[in-house]
Amino acid sequence: MTGKIIGLGSYLPEKIVTNDDLSKIMDTSDEWITERTGIKSRHIADPVKDRPSIMVVKAAKQAVEAAGIAPQDIDLIVTASTTPDLIFPTMSTTIQEAIGASENCGCFDVNSACPGFVAAYNTVESFIETGNVKLALVAGVECNSNFVDWTDRGTCILFGDGAGCAVLKAEEGKRNEFIMRSSGKRGTCLHCESARQPYRKDEEGFDKLTGFNMNGREVFKFAITEVPKIITDLSVKYGFDLGEIDYFILHQANQRIIEATAKKLKQPLEKFPMNIMNTGNCSSASIPILLKEMNDKGMLRRGQKIVMASFGAGLVWNANYIEY
Ligand code: COA
């Protein structure tokens, strides 16, 4: 069995913050950010209108409508998020209720930071492969602006907010393949505390919250080393040629990481669609938002061979091969 994407949805907050806007509130410039990351602007969530549970429901409703399915027929919802507004219940059960899926629908969330959508997608694929799931919704949603340290110009300029969803339908056919890898020993390269830490006080005596904490250079080196390698390993393991691939859909973290990956794989950059310039890094929502945008532009056609690859905190990196 194989999972086919039959519907896509996405949501980006209305508020757009450009690099020039950021340069008015911190010591940075459009030139610095563009040159190092490719990012020109990002969408930033409104604290009330764009809570993650609201953003992801909007994207899910769009995906279900595009798929033309009855929500009651969905067997499984898996949502990837690292920045949900609720620790529990899950984002997935929030979606279930909002779209009118039945109580026969399994729901759980995946926290795997930026690689979360591909992790969730691979999880759903595995359920489809067992024959237990015929119709599933896989989602990614992030409100990074709630957690970045807005006094850390080396990190906060990278991230954006949004949500994306795909409906997957089980069909007869060769199963989709994936590889998942992780390196917990490098976890401190990129981490974020979940709540105020009572054991550590800030200057004013309040429990300290660090927000996103990153060693940018280490993460950059990790990404440009491991991403080309995992894609090559996937092609060797499952016997496809990189030249056959129509699109390499990479996590949108940094234009230079994507360019370096294309170069190392000796593949034309046109096969690496990008929207990072207008979205920033939306963590686990980045790939489904990009897929939806590609679909809207008429870039996706049945039978196309696609590799998705993502990387981030953990450190975790993963890749999958699908036929659209
Ligand atoms: N504007 C202007 N200057 C900035 C800046 C900003 N927003 N952020 C940092 N700088 C300064 C630094 O203070 C430093 O100044 P110094 O030389 O006087 O000390 C200088 O720019 C270089 O900083 P550095 O951190 O070494 O820059 P870099 O070339 O490594 O680029 C990143 C920083 C974050 C853009 C880059 O490392 C990166 O993209 N890493 C990957 C991060 C990522 O994708 N994370 C998410 C993975 S899912």
Residues whose N, C-alpha, C, O or C-beta is under 5 A from the ligand:
A	BS01	COA	D27 T28 S29 W32 R36 C114 R153 G154 I157 G216 R217 V219 F220 A253 N254 F311 G312
